[in-house]
Amino acid sequence: MEQITIKGKIEFCDDKHKEFDREFTAILHDSAAFAYGNQTAVNILWGVMKNGMLPEPVYLDTRYDRTIKRNEFDFKKWVQKYFAENYGKHTLTIYE
């Protein structure tokens, strides 16, 4: 599978969390460790936050996630849902 890369930024709505605003790169690719399930994994790489810190990358084992699809349109939807479910109230911008 050719990897799919999406870039964007997350901006938190609450003023006390604005220091954590940052850009990200989400990459859908074949899992290097597993050859079963849908054989996918997602990496989320972070840019420097407004407070100057650089968060650790996130590695997601998605091989049993039936909602993840191997095309850019559906991966964008998956990324939006992932952020909505795992981060506080925010605005997510995905770059074209």
ROLUM-982756 format. One record per atom (N, C-alpha, C): residue in three letters; atom name; x, y, z. Coordinates in Angstrom, 3 decimals. Atoms other than C-alpha are relative to their C-alpha. Example, Ala and Ser with C-alpha at 12.3 -4.5 7.8 and 13.67 -1.06 7.14 Angstrom:
BEGIN
+-----+----+----------+----------+----------+
!  aa ! at !        u !        v !        w !
+-----+----+----------+----------+----------+
! Ala !  N !    0.890 !   -1.190 !    0.000 !
! Ala ! CA !   12.300 !   -4.500 !    7.800 !
! Ala !  C !    0.900 !    1.200 !    0.000 !
! Ser !  N !   -0.820 !   -1.190 !   -0.060 !
! Ser ! CA !   13.670 !   -1.060 !    7.140 !
! Ser !  C !   -0.770 !    1.090 !    0.730 !
+-----+----+----------+----------+----------+
***
This chain:
BEGIN
+-----+----+----------+----------+----------+
!  aa ! at !        u !        v !        w !
+-----+----+----------+----------+----------+
! Met !  N !    0.838 !   -1.183 !    0.000 !
! Met ! CA !    0.000 !    0.000 !    0.000 !
! Met !  C !    0.878 !    1.240 !    0.000 !
! Glu !  N !   -0.689 !   -1.287 !   -0.035 !
! Glu ! CA !    1.198 !    3.473 !   -0.754 !
! Glu !  C !   -0.541 !    0.780 !    1.189 !
! Gln !  N !    0.447 !   -0.719 !   -1.192 !
! Gln ! CA !    1.102 !    5.575 !    2.393 !
! Gln !  C !   -0.793 !    1.242 !   -0.384 !
! Ile !  N !    0.816 !   -1.197 !    0.187 !
! Ile ! CA !   -1.405 !    8.423 !    2.703 !
! Ile !  C !    0.386 !    0.970 !    1.100 !
! Thr !  N !   -0.455 !   -1.012 !   -0.954 !
! Thr ! CA !   -0.219 !   11.623 !    4.375 !
! Thr !  C !   -0.957 !    1.184 !   -0.010 !
! Ile !  N !    0.891 !   -1.146 !   -0.174 !
! Ile ! CA !   -2.473 !   14.363 !    5.735 !
! Ile !  C !    0.665 !    0.960 !    0.980 !
! Lys !  N !   -0.578 !   -1.024 !   -0.881 !
! Lys ! CA !   -1.227 !   17.620 !    7.234 !
! Lys !  C !   -1.095 !    0.953 !    0.437 !
! Gly !  N !    0.982 !   -0.940 !   -0.509 !
! Gly ! CA !   -3.123 !   20.048 !    9.384 !
! Gly !  C !    0.464 !    0.633 !    1.293 !
! Lys !  N !   -0.313 !   -0.581 !   -1.305 !
! Lys ! CA !   -3.292 !   21.857 !   12.694 !
! Lys !  C !   -1.199 !   -0.158 !    0.916 !
! Ile !  N !    1.022 !    0.057 !   -1.036 !
! Ile ! CA !   -5.205 !   21.578 !   15.933 !
! Ile !  C !    0.145 !    1.263 !    0.843 !
! Glu !  N !    0.030 !   -1.220 !   -0.812 !
! Glu ! CA !   -6.223 !   24.750 !   17.780 !
! Glu !  C !   -1.092 !   -0.186 !    1.048 !
! Phe !  N !    0.929 !    0.241 !   -1.089 !
! Phe ! CA !   -7.860 !   24.370 !   21.172 !
! Phe !  C !   -0.859 !    1.235 !    0.258 !
! Cys !  N !    0.960 !   -1.086 !   -0.195 !
! Cys ! CA !  -10.944 !   26.468 !   21.964 !
! Cys !  C !    0.167 !    0.687 !    1.350 !
! Asp !  N !   -0.156 !   -0.527 !   -1.355 !
! Asp ! CA !  -10.262 !   26.926 !   25.689 !
! Asp !  C !    1.310 !    0.784 !    0.083 !
! Asp !  N !   -1.195 !   -0.855 !   -0.068 !
! Asp ! CA !   -7.813 !   29.807 !   26.296 !
! Asp !  C !    1.136 !   -0.627 !    0.801 !
! Lys !  N !   -1.064 !    0.580 !   -0.812 !
! Lys ! CA !   -5.937 !   27.835 !   28.960 !
! Lys !  C !    0.720 !   -1.147 !   -0.717 !
! His !  N !   -0.645 !    1.069 !    0.768 !
! His ! CA !   -5.114 !   25.167 !   26.350 !
! His !  C !    0.622 !    0.502 !   -1.301 !
! Lys !  N !   -0.540 !   -0.578 !    1.234 !
! Lys ! CA !   -4.026 !   27.539 !   23.537 !
! Lys !  C !    1.499 !   -0.275 !   -0.150 !
! Glu !  N !   -1.437 !    0.251 !    0.069 !
! Glu ! CA !   -0.381 !   26.883 !   24.420 !
! Glu !  C !    0.322 !   -1.352 !   -0.647 !
! Phe !  N !   -0.192 !    1.328 !    0.581 !
! Phe ! CA !   -0.883 !   23.338 !   23.084 !
! Phe !  C !   -0.365 !   -0.067 !   -1.487 !
! Asp !  N !    0.290 !   -0.046 !    1.436 !
! Asp ! CA !   -1.947 !   24.450 !   19.573 !
! Asp !  C !    1.247 !   -0.417 !   -0.774 !
! Arg !  N !   -1.148 !    0.460 !    0.775 !
! Arg ! CA !    0.251 !   22.803 !   16.942 !
! Arg !  C !   -0.448 !   -0.589 !   -1.335 !
! Glu !  N !    0.238 !    0.666 !    1.270 !
! Glu ! CA !    0.515 !   21.408 !   13.456 !
! Glu !  C !    0.247 !   -1.492 !    0.176 !
! Phe !  N !   -0.200 !    1.445 !   -0.054 !
! Phe ! CA !    0.451 !   17.681 !   12.748 !
! Phe !  C !    0.091 !   -0.562 !   -1.408 !
! Thr !  N !   -0.009 !    0.801 !    1.216 !
! Thr ! CA !    1.118 !   15.135 !   10.054 !
! Thr !  C !   -0.502 !   -1.380 !    0.391 !
! Ala !  N !    0.543 !    1.338 !   -0.245 !
! Ala ! CA !   -1.001 !   11.955 !   10.048 !
! Ala !  C !    0.323 !   -0.872 !   -1.211 !
! Ile !  N !   -0.439 !    0.883 !    1.081 !
! Ile ! CA !    0.314 !    9.030 !    8.013 !
! Ile !  C !   -0.635 !   -1.373 !    0.179 !
! Leu !  N !    0.563 !    1.352 !    0.045 !
! Leu ! CA !   -1.629 !    5.881 !    7.134 !
! Leu !  C !    0.929 !   -0.852 !   -0.846 !
! His !  N !   -0.952 !    0.845 !    0.729 !
! His ! CA !    0.686 !    3.055 !    6.114 !
! His !  C !   -0.189 !   -1.453 !    0.409 !
! Asp !  N !    0.004 !    1.415 !   -0.363 !
! Asp ! CA !    1.164 !   -0.692 !    6.156 !
! Asp !  C !    0.686 !   -0.168 !    1.337 !
! Ser !  N !   -0.627 !    0.307 !   -1.276 !
! Ser ! CA !    1.935 !   -2.031 !    9.602 !
! Ser !  C !    1.297 !   -0.762 !   -0.246 !
! Ala !  N !   -1.289 !    0.676 !    0.143 !
! Ala ! CA !    5.583 !   -3.020 !    9.824 !
! Ala !  C !    0.078 !   -1.229 !    0.896 !
! Ala !  N !   -0.099 !    1.067 !   -0.992 !
! Ala ! CA !    4.867 !   -5.407 !   12.674 !
! Ala !  C !   -1.019 !   -1.125 !   -0.190 !
! Phe !  N !    1.079 !    0.982 !    0.050 !
! Phe ! CA !    1.681 !   -7.240 !   11.730 !
! Phe !  C !   -0.473 !   -0.233 !   -1.425 !
! Ala !  N !    0.452 !    0.349 !    1.346 !
! Ala ! CA !    0.574 !   -9.082 !    8.586 !
! Ala !  C !   -1.407 !   -0.603 !    0.052 !
! Tyr !  N !    1.369 !    0.493 !   -0.082 !
! Tyr ! CA !   -3.034 !   -9.707 !    9.638 !
! Tyr !  C !   -0.916 !    1.169 !    0.316 !
! Gly !  N !    0.962 !   -1.086 !   -0.109 !
! Gly ! CA !   -6.222 !   -7.715 !   10.126 !
! Gly !  C !    0.041 !    0.779 !   -1.303 !
! Asn !  N !   -0.079 !   -0.803 !    1.226 !
! Asn ! CA !   -6.299 !   -4.832 !    7.667 !
! Asn !  C !    1.438 !    0.455 !   -0.289 !
! Gln !  N !   -1.442 !   -0.232 !    0.167 !
! Gln ! CA !   -2.491 !   -4.542 !    8.069 !
! Gln !  C !    0.375 !    1.487 !   -0.038 !
! Thr !  N !   -0.288 !   -1.433 !    0.007 !
! Thr ! CA !   -2.577 !   -0.772 !    8.738 !
! Thr !  C !    0.487 !    0.498 !    1.355 !
! Ala !  N !   -0.422 !   -0.742 !   -1.189 !
! Ala ! CA !   -1.026 !    1.612 !   11.240 !
! Ala !  C !   -0.050 !    1.483 !   -0.356 !
! Val !  N !    0.014 !   -1.450 !    0.190 !
! Val ! CA !   -1.201 !    5.374 !   11.705 !
! Val !  C !    1.043 !    0.615 !    0.920 !
! Asn !  N !   -0.921 !   -0.812 !   -0.792 !
! Asn ! CA !    1.558 !    7.690 !   12.864 !
! Asn !  C !   -0.506 !    1.437 !   -0.027 !
! Ile !  N !    0.300 !   -1.429 !   -0.066 !
! Ile ! CA !    0.793 !   11.212 !   14.054 !
! Ile !  C !    1.255 !    0.678 !    0.516 !
! Leu !  N !   -1.211 !   -0.755 !   -0.332 !
! Leu ! CA !    3.818 !   13.478 !   14.056 !
! Leu !  C !   -0.423 !    1.426 !    0.308 !
! Trp !  N !    0.398 !   -1.333 !   -0.462 !
! Trp ! CA !    3.550 !   16.798 !   15.871 !
! Trp !  C !    1.042 !    1.046 !   -0.351 !
! Gly !  N !   -0.870 !   -1.155 !    0.089 !
! Gly ! CA !    4.983 !   20.210 !   15.215 !
! Gly !  C !    0.184 !    0.579 !    1.395 !
! Val !  N !   -0.248 !   -0.659 !   -1.285 !
! Val ! CA !    6.230 !   22.453 !   18.002 !
! Val !  C !   -1.262 !    0.729 !    0.448 !
! Met !  N !    1.165 !   -0.674 !   -0.564 !
! Met ! CA !    3.449 !   23.673 !   20.285 !
! Met !  C !    0.327 !    1.470 !    0.243 !
! Lys !  N !   -0.206 !   -1.424 !   -0.265 !
! Lys ! CA !    2.948 !   27.379 !   21.006 !
! Lys !  C !    0.857 !    0.237 !    1.235 !
! Asn !  N !   -0.810 !   -0.159 !   -1.211 !
! Asn ! CA !    4.647 !   26.816 !   24.372 !
! Asn !  C !    1.458 !   -0.411 !   -0.227 !
! Gly !  N !   -1.374 !    0.338 !    0.329 !
! Gly ! CA !    7.832 !   25.695 !   22.571 !
! Gly !  C !    0.369 !   -1.462 !    0.172 !
! Met !  N !   -0.269 !    1.429 !   -0.217 !
! Met ! CA !    7.576 !   22.002 !   23.505 !
! Met !  C !   -0.368 !   -0.805 !   -1.255 !
! Leu !  N !    0.274 !    0.901 !    1.116 !
! Leu ! CA !    7.595 !   19.162 !   20.965 !
! Leu !  C !   -0.549 !   -1.316 !    0.556 !
! Pro !  N !    0.576 !    1.238 !   -0.527 !
! Pro ! CA !    5.186 !   16.318 !   21.830 !
! Pro !  C !    0.561 !   -1.239 !   -0.705 !
! Glu !  N !   -0.423 !    1.277 !    0.575 !
! Glu ! CA !    6.126 !   12.679 !   21.261 !
! Glu !  C !   -0.969 !   -0.399 !   -1.110 !
! Pro !  N !    0.904 !    0.503 !    1.046 !
! Pro ! CA !    4.748 !   11.117 !   18.065 !
! Pro !  C !   -0.952 !   -1.049 !    0.576 !
! Val !  N !    0.992 !    0.998 !   -0.394 !
! Val ! CA !    1.685 !    8.893 !   18.363 !
! Val !  C !    0.011 !   -1.110 !   -1.043 !
! Tyr !  N !    0.091 !    1.156 !    0.894 !
! Tyr ! CA !    1.699 !    5.382 !   16.878 !
! Tyr !  C !   -1.279 !   -0.748 !    0.337 !
! Leu !  N !    1.279 !    0.669 !   -0.215 !
! Leu ! CA !   -1.714 !    3.774 !   16.432 !
! Leu !  C !   -0.046 !   -1.292 !   -0.810 !
! Asp !  N !    0.188 !    1.297 !    0.646 !
! Asp ! CA !   -2.174 !    0.096 !   15.663 !
! Asp !  C !   -1.456 !   -0.062 !   -0.443 !
! Thr !  N !    1.372 !   -0.058 !    0.509 !
! Thr ! CA !   -5.248 !    0.217 !   13.428 !
! Thr !  C !   -0.395 !   -1.260 !   -0.763 !
! Arg !  N !    0.248 !    1.194 !    0.817 !
! Arg ! CA !   -5.168 !   -3.314 !   12.040 !
! Arg !  C !   -1.380 !   -0.612 !    0.217 !
! Tyr !  N !    1.351 !    0.528 !   -0.222 !
! Tyr ! CA !   -8.566 !   -4.142 !   13.601 !
! Tyr !  C !   -1.070 !    1.090 !   -0.084 !
! Asp !  N !    0.942 !   -1.111 !    0.145 !
! Asp ! CA !  -10.207 !   -0.779 !   12.911 !
! Asp !  C !   -0.695 !   -0.126 !   -1.357 !
! Arg !  N !    0.741 !    0.211 !    1.249 !
! Arg ! CA !  -12.887 !   -1.488 !   10.330 !
! Arg !  C !   -0.460 !    1.306 !   -0.641 !
! Thr !  N !    0.429 !   -1.284 !    0.561 !
! Thr ! CA !  -13.624 !    2.225 !    9.840 !
! Thr !  C !    1.086 !    0.666 !   -0.829 !
! Ile !  N !   -1.104 !   -0.635 !    0.729 !
! Ile ! CA !  -10.214 !    3.054 !    8.388 !
! Ile !  C !    0.025 !   -0.531 !   -1.433 !
! Lys !  N !   -0.002 !    0.359 !    1.423 !
! Lys ! CA !  -10.105 !    3.085 !    4.586 !
! Lys !  C !    1.305 !    0.482 !   -0.626 !
! Arg !  N !   -1.283 !   -0.280 !    0.651 !
! Arg ! CA !   -7.126 !    3.186 !    2.248 !
! Arg !  C !   -0.135 !    1.000 !   -1.138 !
! Asn !  N !    0.065 !   -1.096 !    0.976 !
! Asn ! CA !   -7.972 !    6.406 !    0.417 !
! Asn !  C !    0.010 !    1.318 !    0.769 !
! Glu !  N !   -0.208 !   -1.285 !   -0.675 !
! Glu ! CA !   -7.322 !   10.054 !    1.207 !
! Glu !  C !   -1.287 !    0.584 !    0.566 !
! Phe !  N !    1.267 !   -0.577 !   -0.443 !
! Phe ! CA !  -10.958 !   11.157 !    1.468 !
! Phe !  C !   -0.454 !   -0.638 !    1.318 !
! Asp !  N !    0.450 !    0.689 !   -1.208 !
! Asp ! CA !  -11.910 !    8.488 !    4.031 !
! Asp !  C !    1.009 !    0.105 !    1.141 !
! Phe !  N !   -0.999 !   -0.163 !   -1.056 !
! Phe ! CA !   -8.612 !    8.821 !    5.908 !
! Phe !  C !   -0.156 !    1.368 !    0.664 !
! Lys !  N !    0.253 !   -1.326 !   -0.591 !
! Lys ! CA !   -9.333 !   12.541 !    6.393 !
! Lys !  C !   -1.160 !   -0.077 !    0.982 !
! Lys !  N !    1.150 !    0.155 !   -0.908 !
! Lys ! CA !  -12.710 !   11.629 !    7.908 !
! Lys !  C !    0.411 !   -0.763 !    1.253 !
! Trp !  N !   -0.464 !    0.776 !   -1.142 !
! Trp ! CA !  -11.015 !    9.050 !   10.129 !
! Trp !  C !    0.826 !    0.875 !    0.949 !
! Val !  N !   -0.832 !   -0.898 !   -0.811 !
! Val ! CA !   -8.467 !   11.642 !   11.334 !
! Val !  C !   -0.882 !    0.977 !    0.778 !
! Gln !  N !    0.900 !   -0.931 !   -0.683 !
! Gln ! CA !  -11.236 !   14.122 !   12.148 !
! Gln !  C !   -0.718 !   -0.681 !    1.164 !
! Lys !  N !    0.683 !    0.737 !   -1.064 !
! Lys ! CA !  -13.111 !   11.491 !   14.155 !
! Lys !  C !    0.967 !   -0.338 !    1.137 !
! Tyr !  N !   -0.997 !    0.329 !   -1.020 !
! Tyr ! CA !   -9.932 !   10.386 !   15.969 !
! Tyr !  C !    0.279 !    1.217 !    0.899 !
! Phe !  N !   -0.281 !   -1.199 !   -0.791 !
! Phe ! CA !   -9.152 !   13.962 !   17.047 !
! Phe !  C !   -1.212 !    0.384 !    0.849 !
! Ala !  N !    1.207 !   -0.357 !   -0.746 !
! Ala ! CA !  -12.777 !   14.604 !   18.091 !
! Ala !  C !   -0.165 !   -0.889 !    1.234 !
! Glu !  N !    0.173 !    0.941 !   -1.102 !
! Glu ! CA !  -12.752 !   11.503 !   20.306 !
! Glu !  C !    1.144 !    0.013 !    1.009 !
! Asn !  N !   -1.176 !    0.132 !   -0.858 !
! Asn ! CA !   -9.280 !   11.945 !   21.809 !
! Asn !  C !    0.603 !    1.309 !    0.493 !
! Tyr !  N !   -0.538 !   -1.298 !   -0.433 !
! Tyr ! CA !   -8.656 !   15.675 !   22.294 !
! Tyr !  C !   -1.145 !    0.903 !    0.415 !
! Gly !  N !    0.999 !   -0.928 !   -0.486 !
! Gly ! CA !  -10.493 !   18.452 !   24.094 !
! Gly !  C !   -0.584 !    0.842 !   -1.134 !
! Lys !  N !    0.677 !   -0.837 !    0.999 !
! Lys ! CA !  -12.728 !   20.946 !   22.291 !
! Lys !  C !    1.039 !    0.800 !   -0.789 !
! His !  N !   -1.010 !   -0.591 !    0.865 !
! His ! CA !  -10.790 !   22.231 !   19.321 !
! His !  C !   -0.561 !    0.289 !   -1.386 !
! Thr !  N !    0.248 !   -0.186 !    1.426 !
! Thr ! CA !  -10.813 !   23.420 !   15.732 !
! Thr !  C !    1.100 !   -0.736 !   -0.723 !
! Leu !  N !   -0.966 !    0.768 !    0.769 !
! Leu ! CA !   -9.141 !   21.044 !   13.316 !
! Leu !  C !   -0.006 !    0.499 !   -1.430 !
! Thr !  N !   -0.140 !   -0.450 !    1.383 !
! Thr ! CA !   -7.839 !   22.360 !   10.021 !
! Thr !  C !    0.867 !   -1.011 !   -0.730 !
! Ile !  N !   -0.781 !    0.909 !    0.831 !
! Ile ! CA !   -6.700 !   19.946 !    7.340 !
! Ile !  C !    0.390 !    0.769 !   -1.251 !
! Tyr !  N !   -0.519 !   -0.716 !    1.164 !
! Tyr ! CA !   -4.491 !   21.467 !    4.663 !
! Tyr !  C !   -0.288 !   -0.794 !   -1.266 !
! Glu !  N !    0.248 !    0.664 !    1.297 !
! Glu ! CA !   -5.287 !   20.700 !    1.044 !
! Glu !  C !    1.281 !   -0.284 !   -0.718 !
+-----+----+----------+----------+----------+
***
